[in-house]
Amino acid sequence: LYTGITNDLEKRFKAHQELKTGARFFRISEPASIVYQEIHDSRSSATKREIEIKKLSRQKKLDLLCTTL
C-alpha cells in the first residue's frame, strides 16, 4: 500500500500510471486505484499524517481503509 502526499491527487496518480515518475514503488507495481485520501489545511499537517500512516503495519492500514468505507 503506497502512501504519499500531493496537492493535486489526480495529476500525481496519472503521472504514476503513465510516466512511471515519482515513487520507486510504482516502477515495480503499477497503481490500480486510489482507495483512501485525507485533506489537510497545510503541507506540514499532511506530512505529519503521512509519517503516521507510513509507520502503521499493513494490517493497520487495511483497518484504516475498512473504517472509512
MARZARO-655196 format. One line per 4 residues: number of its first residue (from 1); for each residue x, y, z of C-alpha. Coordinates in Angstrom, 1 decimal, padded with zeros to 4 digits. Layout:
NUM	X:Y:Z ~ ... .
//
This chain:
1	000.0:000.0:000.0 ~ 001.6:003.2:-001.2 ~ 001.4:006.3:001.0 ~ 002.3:009.8:-000.3 .
5	001.2:013.4:-000.3 ~ 000.4:015.8:-003.1 ~ -001.6:019.0:-003.8 ~ -003.0:017.5:-007.0 .
9	-004.1:013.9:-006.5 ~ -005.4:013.2:-010.0 ~ -002.3:014.7:-011.6 ~ 000.0:012.7:-009.3 .
13	-001.9:009.4:-009.9 ~ -001.8:009.9:-013.7 ~ 001.9:010.6:-013.5 ~ 002.4:007.3:-011.6 .
17	000.3:005.4:-014.1 ~ 001.6:006.8:-017.4 ~ 005.0:008.3:-016.8 ~ 006.3:005.9:-014.1 .
21	007.7:009.0:-012.3 ~ 008.0:009.7:-008.7 ~ 008.0:006.9:-006.1 ~ 010.2:003.8:-006.9 .
25	007.2:001.7:-005.6 ~ 005.5:002.2:-009.0 ~ 008.4:001.2:-011.1 ~ 007.7:-002.3:-009.8 .
29	004.0:-002.3:-009.2 ~ 001.5:-000.3:-011.4 ~ -001.0:001.7:-009.4 ~ -004.5:000.4:-009.7 .
33	-006.7:002.9:-007.9 ~ -006.9:005.5:-005.1 ~ -008.5:003.8:-002.1 ~ -008.1:006.5:000.6 .
37	-007.4:010.2:000.9 ~ -007.3:012.8:003.5 ~ -007.4:016.6:003.1 ~ -005.3:018.8:005.3 .
41	-005.1:022.6:005.7 ~ -001.3:022.7:005.3 ~ 001.5:020.6:003.8 ~ 003.0:020.4:007.2 .
45	000.0:018.7:008.7 ~ -000.3:016.4:005.7 ~ 003.4:015.4:006.0 ~ 002.9:014.6:009.7 .
49	-000.1:012.4:008.9 ~ 001.8:010.7:006.1 ~ 004.5:009.8:008.5 ~ 001.9:008.4:011.0 .
53	000.4:006.3:008.3 ~ 003.7:005.0:006.9 ~ 004.6:003.8:010.4 ~ 001.4:001.6:010.5 .
57	001.6:-002.1:009.8 ~ 000.0:-003.3:006.6 ~ -002.9:-004.7:008.7 ~ -003.5:-001.4:010.5 .
61	-003.5:000.4:007.1 ~ -006.1:-002.1:005.8 ~ -008.1:-001.5:009.0 ~ -008.0:002.3:008.4 .
65	-009.4:001.7:004.9 ~ -012.2:-000.5:006.3 ~ -013.3:002.0:008.9 ~ -013.7:004.7:006.2 .
69	-015.7:002.8:003.6 .
//
